[in-house]
Amino acid sequence: MQLDQTLFGVTFQNPIMVAAGTCGFGRELAEVLELDELGGIVTKSVTLEPRRGNAPPRVAEFQSGMLNSIGLTNPGLESFHSEKLPWPRGHLRRARVLVSVAGHDSEEYPRIVQGLDVLDIGETARAAEEAGADGLTLVNTMPGLLFAPAPGVQTGETVPW
């Protein structure tokens, strides 16, 4: 079965990729997952300046799942380029590396992308559109809010409103 996919003018060996943040910058999962067997990895988001992220607690579990609020913890562009990026460049031969970027305003994004030595972001967006993309992912997780059941209402019980 042929699994390779061409997106944005780049060929991926298969359509399986780990999402942004789930593998850190790649090295973090190298001992438990053969990363080079994937189509690619999407790094943890990189910002212009280092970010410590949100203060603990960062994860809250509840009966049906969990909420998290990590806060885009990362070393910043300069340290990412010198300390984190060399590992995937030196260890991944077949899996593509996509870098997730985050900024505070529209001026930060091009500065980060230029610092990564990657394609022009406008050109990349046009290539995605021309290849038939229906949309682009341009946000991190949204703020979550968990509502506790009203007094006297059991979890999972249907309540007429």
SEROMI-766259 format. One record per residue (C-alpha): x, y, z; residue number from 1; residue in one letter. Coordinates in steps of 0.02 Angstrom, whole numbers, plus 50000, padded with zeros to 5 digits. Example, Ala and Ser with C-alpha at 12.3 -4.5 7.8 and 13.67 -1.06 7.14 Angstrom:
R:50615:49775:50390:1:a
R:50684:49947:50357:2:s
END
This chain:
R:50000:50000:50000:1:m
R:50067:50169:49952:2:q
R:50058:50285:50102:3:l
R:50164:50432:50048:4:d
R:50074:50599:50037:5:q
R:50126:50761:49956:6:t
R:50067:50918:50045:7:l
R:50126:51095:50016:8:f
R:50252:51031:49888:9:g
R:50333:50916:50017:10:v
R:50322:50727:50016:11:t
R:50288:50638:50180:12:f
R:50321:50451:50190:13:q
R:50150:50423:50269:14:n
R:50006:50529:50338:15:p
R:50045:50496:50522:16:i
R:50112:50643:50623:17:m
R:50116:50683:50807:18:v
R:50029:50845:50853:19:a
R:50115:51002:50917:20:a
R:50177:50984:51094:21:g
R:50147:50797:51111:22:t
R:50328:50753:51070:23:c
R:50415:50907:51138:24:g
R:50550:50943:51009:25:f
R:50572:50761:50956:26:g
R:50712:50701:51066:27:r
R:50593:50680:51214:28:e
R:50505:50531:51131:29:l
R:50653:50454:51040:30:a
R:50676:50314:51167:31:e
R:50494:50258:51164:32:v
R:50443:50288:50983:33:l
R:50532:50263:50817:34:e
R:50506:50442:50758:35:l
R:50582:50410:50587:36:d
R:50440:50290:50548:37:e
R:50315:50434:50559:38:l
R:50269:50549:50417:39:g
R:50326:50691:50528:40:g
R:50325:50775:50697:41:i
R:50258:50945:50743:42:v
R:50366:51023:50878:43:t
R:50309:51106:51036:44:k
R:50267:51287:50995:45:s
R:50411:51410:50986:46:v
R:50394:51593:51033:47:t
R:50513:51737:51002:48:l
R:50562:51750:51185:49:e
R:50576:51607:51312:50:p
R:50415:51566:51406:51:r
R:50402:51479:51574:52:r
R:50220:51438:51546:53:g
R:50080:51438:51672:54:n
R:50103:51405:51856:55:a
R:50046:51235:51922:56:p
R:49925:51156:51929:57:p
R:49926:51137:51740:58:r
R:49811:50987:51722:59:v
R:49640:50954:51797:60:a
R:49556:50785:51777:61:e
R:49369:50759:51785:62:f
R:49251:50613:51753:63:q
R:49244:50636:51564:64:s
R:49420:50693:51525:65:g
R:49544:50827:51571:66:m
R:49583:51011:51548:67:l
R:49760:51075:51530:68:n
R:49840:51246:51531:69:s
R:50026:51226:51497:70:i
R:50056:51402:51434:71:g
R:50171:51370:51284:72:l
R:50326:51334:51389:73:t
R:50477:51343:51273:74:n
R:50657:51404:51267:75:p
R:50625:51545:51142:76:g
R:50682:51558:50962:77:l
R:50868:51583:50991:78:e
R:50887:51434:51107:79:s
R:50770:51328:51001:80:f
R:50878:51361:50849:81:h
R:51043:51324:50938:82:s
R:50992:51190:51065:83:e
R:50834:51101:51007:84:k
R:50835:51105:50816:85:l
R:51003:51017:50794:86:p
R:50936:50854:50867:87:w
R:50798:50821:50737:88:p
R:50912:50883:50599:89:r
R:51044:50758:50651:90:g
R:50932:50609:50694:91:h
R:50779:50611:50582:92:l
R:50812:50559:50403:93:r
R:50637:50521:50338:94:r
R:50512:50601:50457:95:a
R:50477:50783:50417:96:r
R:50493:50912:50554:97:v
R:50362:51049:50562:98:l
R:50390:51188:50687:99:v
R:50239:51258:50777:100:s
R:50258:51445:50808:101:v
R:50163:51559:50928:102:a
R:50165:51746:50948:103:g
R:50079:51890:51034:104:h
R:50041:51988:50876:105:d
R:50050:51978:50687:106:s
R:50225:52054:50684:107:e
R:50303:51915:50789:108:e
R:50256:51771:50674:109:y
R:50362:51823:50524:110:p
R:50509:51860:50640:111:r
R:50500:51685:50713:112:i
R:50480:51603:50543:113:v
R:50628:51702:50472:114:q
R:50732:51646:50620:115:g
R:50695:51465:50577:116:l
R:50762:51476:50398:117:d
R:50594:51410:50333:118:v
R:50488:51458:50182:119:l
R:50394:51623:50173:120:d
R:50235:51601:50276:121:i
R:50128:51684:50141:122:g
R:50199:51568:50010:123:e
R:50163:51419:50122:124:t
R:49983:51475:50149:125:a
R:49959:51498:49960:126:r
R:50033:51325:49928:127:a
R:49911:51250:50055:128:a
R:49765:51337:49971:129:e
R:49819:51284:49797:130:e
R:49837:51104:49858:131:a
R:49655:51107:49912:132:g
R:49669:51144:50098:133:a
R:49502:51188:50176:134:d
R:49585:51280:50319:135:g
R:49740:51310:50423:136:l
R:49765:51279:50608:137:t
R:49809:51446:50682:138:l
R:49769:51434:50867:139:v
R:49823:51343:51022:140:n
R:49697:51263:51139:141:t
R:49558:51377:51193:142:m
R:49527:51419:51376:143:p
R:49422:51284:51457:144:g
R:49287:51296:51587:145:l
R:49212:51149:51680:146:l
R:49039:51170:51751:147:f
R:48992:51065:51902:148:a
R:48817:50992:51902:149:p
R:48684:51095:51988:150:a
R:48645:51044:52167:151:p
R:48536:50889:52168:152:g
R:48578:50842:51988:153:v
R:48674:50681:51959:154:q
R:48816:50680:51832:155:t
R:48749:50620:51664:156:g
R:48569:50656:51712:157:e
R:48467:50748:51580:158:t
R:48401:50911:51647:159:v
R:48261:51005:51556:160:p
R:48310:51185:51526:161:w
END
